[in-house]
Amino acid sequence: MPLDTGGYICFGATQNDPDSARLALYWIDTNGLVVQYHQISLPGGAWIGRGGMQASDGGFLLVGEYYPGPGFDALLVKTDAQGNVEWYRTYGSPALYESLTSIVPAPWGGYYIGGSRETSTWVWEPWIVRVDALGNVIGEGNYGSPFHEEPAAQLTLTGNGNVLVAGAMSLGTGIMDGRAMLYEVDQAGEVVWQKLYGPVTRAALFVVHQVPGSTDLIAAGFDDRTEIVEPLMGTLLRTTATGDSIWMRSYAYHDSLVELGNAGFYDMQPTPDGGFIAVGFAEAIWQQGQSGWEQVYSRDVWVVKVDSMGCLEPGCNLITGMETQITNLQGALNVAPNPVLSGSSVQLFVTLPKGFVPQGQLRITITDPQGRLVHAEQLASMEAPFLLRSPSTAGIYHVHLSDATRWISGAKLVVE
């Protein structure tokens, strides 16, 4: 997180041997260089940091888990500005697993802390604990179904002193029995509203923010629309302040090497231009090789930038039937000449990776600078350039290549 004095602080842990871990703080400057590092030694067991925040006095609060054995207990540690321990608390029950991943200040002078709690063997639920300024428990609650929920409670403070939580609701015991979920919890620990999104599948949201300059919410996660365990796709969801869906879009990873990769978002931030930038992972799914099933490519960091409507190329929301956007085929559509004189002929060249199979008829859609649809036409063939006449009004237009359900590629067309 950013520091009041500039730069950033990172919260984590170091592992000294298989049975020992210590909390750690890393001070990082604006160039990304570690300028200070501090290990925190606490008695017994393994101490693992998962998140934190800067306190009002300049010190820090770290959350995570402590392993005394046989189970894990949640932990909250308060340090001074140099990382020296002032006090710490652990929370949980013997032999079960509790962990904390998020902490935000609360209106009563204490904190909301969020994470995950094991309620029975191999069943975890989102868990929110309300504590005072010294970490003493005021109240706590589980927020899920009787079945296992994948995400921990990652908290975002609202303007009214409540917290927003991104997560999932399990409707059964299977991995494909979930739905993405957002909910708001008040200062008494009661749910103010709760909404489910998308089809029943493997789905989860991991972070939710308020959109700057708006009462809307934006959330990120992943889902699986293929009705098999993989591949996953990234998900962005924009809602009203009370969780009513405005739009929900999926993002698939597909390039010249990886055909329909496994991917998802774990974090997201609004950007100054009104759009959003999401980060997560992308990887090739397991494939049958000479020596059995193998993963041909490693897992990579995945970064996706979209506009306020969730579009990689502005205007995608005007394409009827489009549900998913493919993120790594921007070079599949080329326009020439570009710039072009108004009313002149334009050639469109489509070059898709070998093995790419369109889902239905390919089509071209053009939107204007005001986000209006100006032209839509199906492609008869990809073998030759596709000719069309440029718009008669000067400006920057957006050309979209899509099939029946997916946005595939796009390009800007400058009309003079």
VMD Tcl script that draws the C-alpha trace (Angstrom):
set ca {
  {0.00 0.00 0.00}
  {1.17 3.63 -0.52}
  {2.84 5.32 2.44}
  {2.02 8.82 3.67}
  {5.72 9.65 3.36}
  {5.96 8.40 -0.24}
  {6.80 5.00 -1.66}
  {5.11 1.81 -0.52}
  {5.01 -0.80 2.22}
  {4.63 -4.53 1.48}
  {3.47 -7.08 4.05}
  {4.53 -10.72 3.92}
  {6.71 -13.36 5.49}
  {10.03 -15.18 5.25}
  {10.44 -18.93 5.56}
  {13.54 -20.04 7.44}
  {12.92 -23.78 7.35}
  {9.87 -25.99 6.71}
  {8.50 -25.39 10.20}
  {9.39 -21.76 10.81}
  {8.24 -18.51 9.24}
  {8.47 -14.87 10.33}
  {6.43 -11.83 9.45}
  {8.24 -9.31 7.25}
  {7.90 -5.68 6.18}
  {9.42 -4.27 3.00}
  {9.73 -0.52 2.37}
  {9.83 0.18 -1.37}
  {10.59 3.52 -3.04}
  {8.78 5.03 -6.04}
  {11.27 3.32 -8.40}
  {10.39 -0.12 -7.04}
  {13.62 -0.58 -5.04}
  {13.59 -2.10 -1.54}
  {15.10 0.55 0.73}
  {14.39 -1.10 4.09}
  {13.48 -4.57 5.31}
  {12.43 -5.83 8.74}
  {11.75 -9.34 10.03}
  {9.42 -9.71 13.00}
  {10.25 -12.46 15.47}
  {7.37 -13.79 17.55}
  {7.49 -16.84 19.84}
  {6.80 -20.37 18.57}
  {5.36 -21.74 15.35}
  {5.11 -20.16 11.94}
  {3.83 -16.58 11.41}
  {2.63 -15.71 7.90}
  {1.64 -12.20 6.79}
  {-1.06 -11.85 4.10}
  {-1.99 -8.16 4.20}
  {-1.93 -4.99 6.23}
  {-2.34 -1.23 6.48}
  {-0.62 1.82 7.91}
  {-2.03 2.92 11.27}
  {-2.93 6.53 12.08}
  {0.18 6.83 14.31}
  {2.54 5.87 11.45}
  {2.93 2.27 12.57}
  {1.55 -0.79 10.81}
  {-1.07 -3.50 11.27}
  {-0.39 -6.92 9.72}
  {-2.90 -9.73 9.29}
  {-2.37 -13.36 8.35}
  {-2.15 -16.66 10.20}
  {-0.16 -18.37 12.95}
  {0.58 -22.09 13.05}
  {0.85 -23.40 16.60}
  {-0.38 -26.85 15.49}
  {-2.49 -28.77 14.77}
  {-4.56 -25.98 13.16}
  {-3.91 -22.40 11.99}
  {-5.10 -19.37 13.97}
  {-5.72 -15.93 12.49}
  {-3.41 -13.14 13.64}
  {-3.31 -9.36 13.95}
  {-0.01 -7.64 14.79}
  {0.54 -3.94 15.58}
  {4.01 -2.42 15.09}
  {5.55 1.02 15.35}
  {6.83 2.91 12.30}
  {10.06 0.87 12.33}
  {8.29 -2.49 12.47}
  {8.85 -3.21 16.18}
  {5.97 -5.18 17.73}
  {3.73 -3.24 20.11}
  {1.07 -5.94 20.55}
  {-0.43 -8.92 18.76}
  {-3.60 -11.00 18.90}
  {-4.55 -14.43 17.58}
  {-8.09 -15.58 16.82}
  {-9.57 -18.99 16.14}
  {-10.40 -22.42 17.44}
  {-8.10 -25.42 18.02}
  {-7.47 -27.87 15.18}
  {-9.27 -25.76 12.54}
  {-7.95 -23.26 10.01}
  {-8.46 -19.49 10.26}
  {-6.65 -16.86 8.23}
  {-6.96 -13.10 7.70}
  {-6.11 -11.32 4.45}
  {-7.62 -7.83 4.74}
  {-7.92 -4.99 7.27}
  {-9.60 -1.58 7.02}
  {-10.25 1.13 9.63}
  {-13.70 1.19 11.22}
  {-15.79 4.20 12.35}
  {-15.65 3.15 16.02}
  {-11.86 3.60 16.11}
  {-11.03 -0.06 15.64}
  {-10.92 -2.24 12.54}
  {-12.77 -4.61 10.30}
  {-10.58 -7.62 9.52}
  {-11.56 -10.15 6.86}
  {-10.41 -13.60 5.89}
  {-11.52 -17.21 5.85}
  {-12.55 -19.66 8.56}
  {-12.85 -23.44 8.46}
  {-16.29 -24.26 9.85}
  {-15.97 -28.03 9.37}
  {-13.44 -30.31 7.72}
  {-12.54 -28.92 4.27}
  {-15.33 -26.33 4.39}
  {-14.18 -22.68 4.50}
  {-16.41 -19.62 4.77}
  {-15.68 -15.90 4.35}
  {-15.13 -14.48 7.84}
  {-15.29 -10.90 9.14}
  {-14.12 -9.93 12.64}
  {-14.79 -6.50 14.19}
  {-12.18 -5.42 16.75}
  {-11.39 -2.35 18.85}
  {-8.23 -0.25 18.60}
  {-6.24 -2.87 20.58}
  {-7.48 -5.87 18.60}
  {-10.06 -7.09 21.11}
  {-13.06 -8.77 19.45}
  {-16.30 -6.80 19.35}
  {-18.12 -9.21 17.07}
  {-17.60 -11.68 14.21}
  {-19.52 -13.62 11.60}
  {-19.34 -16.10 8.73}
  {-20.79 -15.04 5.37}
  {-21.50 -17.92 3.04}
  {-23.50 -21.06 2.47}
  {-23.17 -24.45 4.24}
  {-20.76 -25.42 1.43}
  {-17.13 -24.47 0.78}
  {-16.57 -20.91 -0.55}
  {-13.35 -20.19 -2.43}
  {-12.49 -16.52 -1.68}
  {-11.62 -15.02 1.68}
  {-13.39 -11.81 2.72}
  {-11.41 -9.01 1.03}
  {-12.80 -5.79 2.47}
  {-13.38 -2.32 1.02}
  {-14.57 0.49 3.32}
  {-17.59 2.49 2.13}
  {-18.40 6.14 2.77}
  {-21.09 5.19 5.30}
  {-18.70 3.15 7.45}
  {-19.81 -0.27 6.21}
  {-17.66 -2.73 4.24}
  {-18.09 -4.17 0.75}
  {-17.05 -7.78 0.16}
  {-16.40 -9.65 -3.10}
  {-16.82 -13.40 -3.06}
  {-18.86 -16.38 -4.20}
  {-21.84 -18.37 -3.06}
  {-21.61 -22.16 -3.24}
  {-24.93 -23.80 -4.05}
  {-23.64 -27.37 -3.70}
  {-20.62 -29.53 -2.96}
  {-19.17 -29.55 -6.50}
  {-16.50 -27.18 -7.84}
  {-18.94 -26.04 -10.58}
  {-21.77 -25.22 -8.15}
  {-20.93 -21.57 -7.44}
  {-22.02 -18.08 -8.44}
  {-20.14 -14.78 -8.15}
  {-21.36 -12.64 -5.25}
  {-21.10 -9.11 -3.80}
  {-22.45 -8.03 -0.44}
  {-22.33 -5.17 2.05}
  {-21.91 -5.65 5.80}
  {-22.78 -2.94 8.35}
  {-21.07 -1.97 11.60}
  {-23.12 -4.53 13.54}
  {-22.01 -7.33 11.22}
  {-25.39 -7.59 9.47}
  {-25.73 -8.05 5.71}
  {-27.28 -4.90 4.17}
  {-27.64 -6.42 0.68}
  {-26.34 -9.45 -1.17}
  {-26.46 -10.17 -4.92}
  {-25.46 -13.14 -7.09}
  {-24.22 -12.82 -10.67}
  {-23.78 -14.96 -13.76}
  {-24.57 -18.63 -14.33}
  {-24.00 -21.48 -11.88}
  {-20.42 -22.52 -12.60}
  {-16.95 -22.21 -11.08}
  {-16.94 -18.47 -10.34}
  {-15.64 -15.99 -7.77}
  {-15.00 -12.29 -7.27}
  {-11.86 -11.32 -5.34}
  {-11.95 -7.53 -5.06}
  {-14.52 -4.74 -5.21}
  {-14.01 -0.96 -5.31}
  {-16.19 2.10 -5.53}
  {-15.83 3.82 -8.92}
  {-14.29 7.29 -8.42}
  {-16.76 10.10 -9.11}
  {-19.68 7.67 -9.04}
  {-21.72 5.59 -6.61}
  {-21.16 2.53 -8.83}
  {-19.08 -0.50 -7.80}
  {-16.50 -2.38 -9.89}
  {-15.41 -5.95 -9.08}
  {-12.96 -8.46 -10.56}
  {-12.56 -12.23 -10.47}
  {-12.96 -15.24 -12.73}
  {-15.59 -17.58 -14.07}
  {-15.90 -20.66 -16.25}
  {-18.43 -20.57 -19.11}
  {-17.18 -23.81 -20.72}
  {-18.97 -26.16 -18.27}
  {-15.71 -27.99 -17.54}
  {-13.25 -27.36 -14.70}
  {-10.93 -25.33 -16.97}
  {-10.29 -23.01 -18.72}
  {-11.21 -20.08 -16.51}
  {-11.75 -16.55 -17.82}
  {-11.26 -13.18 -16.18}
  {-14.41 -11.35 -15.06}
  {-15.18 -7.66 -14.55}
  {-18.53 -6.61 -13.09}
  {-19.92 -3.08 -12.75}
  {-22.95 -2.55 -10.52}
  {-24.97 0.18 -8.84}
  {-24.22 1.10 -5.22}
  {-26.59 -1.65 -4.07}
  {-25.25 -4.34 -6.36}
  {-27.65 -4.22 -9.33}
  {-25.68 -5.30 -12.40}
  {-24.86 -2.66 -15.05}
  {-22.58 -4.89 -17.11}
  {-20.59 -8.08 -16.62}
  {-17.89 -9.11 -19.09}
  {-15.58 -12.10 -19.44}
  {-12.04 -11.98 -20.86}
  {-10.37 -15.00 -22.48}
  {-6.64 -15.46 -23.04}
  {-5.81 -16.68 -26.55}
  {-2.71 -15.92 -28.63}
  {-0.59 -17.51 -31.37}
  {0.95 -20.00 -28.89}
  {-1.76 -20.60 -26.31}
  {-5.17 -21.69 -27.58}
  {-7.83 -20.68 -25.05}
  {-5.63 -20.47 -21.96}
  {-6.60 -20.67 -18.31}
  {-6.80 -17.16 -16.82}
  {-8.35 -15.00 -14.12}
  {-8.18 -11.66 -12.27}
  {-7.17 -11.33 -8.62}
  {-6.98 -7.53 -8.32}
  {-8.17 -4.40 -10.12}
  {-7.97 -0.62 -9.85}
  {-9.94 2.22 -11.46}
  {-7.79 4.45 -13.72}
  {-7.88 8.26 -14.11}
  {-9.47 8.03 -17.59}
  {-12.59 6.36 -16.14}
  {-11.54 2.85 -17.11}
  {-10.06 -0.04 -15.16}
  {-6.86 -2.08 -15.11}
  {-7.07 -5.70 -13.93}
  {-4.21 -8.05 -13.03}
  {-4.07 -11.79 -12.55}
  {-2.69 -14.93 -14.16}
  {-2.70 -16.56 -17.59}
  {-1.40 -20.00 -18.47}
  {-1.82 -22.82 -20.99}
  {-4.17 -25.53 -19.85}
  {-2.85 -29.07 -19.56}
  {-2.39 -30.81 -22.91}
  {-1.78 -34.44 -23.91}
  {1.93 -34.84 -24.74}
  {4.28 -37.72 -25.53}
  {4.87 -38.42 -21.85}
  {1.27 -37.86 -20.74}
  {-0.52 -34.72 -19.66}
  {1.78 -31.70 -19.54}
  {1.59 -27.95 -19.24}
  {3.43 -26.57 -22.25}
  {3.79 -22.97 -21.01}
  {4.28 -21.59 -17.52}
  {1.91 -19.29 -15.63}
  {2.42 -15.60 -16.46}
  {1.25 -12.28 -15.06}
  {-1.79 -11.03 -17.02}
  {-2.63 -7.32 -17.24}
  {-5.79 -6.08 -18.98}
  {-6.82 -2.42 -19.52}
  {-10.43 -1.57 -20.42}
  {-12.61 1.55 -20.68}
  {-15.56 2.50 -18.46}
  {-17.80 -0.01 -20.28}
  {-15.32 -2.87 -19.87}
  {-14.22 -2.71 -23.53}
  {-10.71 -3.36 -24.84}
  {-11.67 -1.25 -27.85}
  {-14.36 1.39 -27.14}
  {-17.77 0.45 -28.50}
  {-17.67 -3.30 -27.86}
  {-20.85 -2.95 -25.78}
  {-22.79 -2.14 -28.97}
  {-22.08 -5.56 -30.53}
  {-25.21 -7.70 -30.13}
  {-24.60 -11.09 -28.53}
  {-20.99 -10.40 -27.53}
  {-20.27 -12.00 -24.13}
  {-16.48 -12.49 -24.04}
  {-13.44 -10.52 -25.20}
  {-10.17 -12.17 -26.26}
  {-7.26 -10.14 -24.91}
  {-4.19 -11.05 -26.98}
  {-5.24 -10.97 -30.63}
  {-5.02 -7.23 -31.25}
  {-2.87 -7.81 -34.35}
  {-5.51 -10.02 -35.97}
  {-7.24 -7.00 -37.55}
  {-5.39 -4.39 -39.62}
  {-6.80 -1.37 -41.45}
  {-5.22 0.39 -44.46}
  {-4.85 3.14 -45.38}
  {-5.00 4.68 -41.92}
  {-5.52 7.65 -41.69}
  {-7.99 7.74 -44.57}
  {-9.92 10.55 -46.26}
  {-13.64 10.66 -45.47}
  {-15.70 8.68 -47.95}
  {-12.68 6.81 -49.33}
  {-12.17 3.05 -49.60}
  {-10.60 1.16 -46.68}
  {-9.17 -2.37 -46.69}
  {-9.49 -4.64 -43.66}
  {-7.07 -7.54 -43.28}
  {-7.93 -10.43 -40.92}
  {-5.12 -12.74 -39.78}
  {-6.16 -15.25 -37.11}
  {-3.78 -17.78 -35.47}
  {-3.58 -21.25 -36.92}
  {-6.24 -23.44 -35.34}
  {-8.47 -20.55 -34.27}
  {-12.10 -21.59 -34.79}
  {-14.72 -18.80 -34.92}
  {-17.91 -19.42 -33.00}
  {-20.35 -18.53 -35.74}
  {-20.01 -15.98 -38.54}
  {-17.24 -13.37 -38.35}
  {-18.42 -9.78 -38.52}
  {-17.09 -6.22 -38.65}
  {-18.63 -3.46 -36.51}
  {-17.67 0.23 -36.59}
  {-18.50 2.71 -33.82}
  {-18.02 6.49 -33.88}
  {-16.26 8.80 -31.36}
  {-19.58 9.28 -29.51}
  {-19.97 5.53 -28.98}
  {-22.69 5.06 -31.60}
  {-22.97 2.19 -34.05}
  {-22.31 3.40 -37.62}
  {-21.75 0.17 -39.56}
  {-22.09 -3.60 -39.09}
  {-21.51 -6.30 -41.69}
  {-20.74 -10.02 -41.80}
  {-17.49 -11.24 -43.38}
  {-17.96 -13.63 -46.26}
  {-14.31 -14.76 -46.21}
  {-10.97 -14.15 -44.49}
  {-8.93 -15.01 -47.58}
  {-8.82 -11.53 -49.15}
  {-8.96 -7.92 -47.89}
  {-12.45 -6.77 -47.02}
  {-13.39 -3.44 -48.63}
  {-15.65 -0.79 -47.16}
  {-16.15 2.96 -47.48}
  {-14.91 5.13 -44.62}
  {-17.38 7.33 -42.70}
  {-18.08 10.77 -44.15}
  {-17.44 12.66 -40.89}
  {-13.88 13.17 -39.66}
  {-12.87 11.64 -36.32}
  {-11.43 8.59 -34.59}
  {-13.55 5.49 -35.19}
  {-13.27 2.02 -33.66}
  {-13.34 -1.10 -35.84}
  {-14.29 -4.40 -34.18}
  {-13.82 -8.00 -35.33}
  {-16.13 -10.45 -33.56}
  {-18.01 -13.70 -33.99}
  {-21.37 -14.73 -32.56}
  {-20.28 -14.57 -28.90}
  {-16.73 -13.14 -28.69}
  {-14.93 -9.88 -29.41}
  {-11.74 -11.02 -31.17}
  {-9.73 -7.94 -32.18}
  {-10.04 -4.23 -32.84}
  {-8.31 -1.22 -34.36}
  {-8.67 2.56 -34.45}
  {-9.53 4.18 -37.79}
  {-8.61 7.85 -38.22}
  {-10.85 9.61 -40.76}
  {-9.62 12.98 -42.07}
}
mol new
graphics top color blue
foreach p $ca { graphics top sphere $p radius 0.5 }
foreach p [lrange $ca 0 end-1] q [lrange $ca 1 end] { graphics top cylinder $p $q radius 0.2 }
display resetview
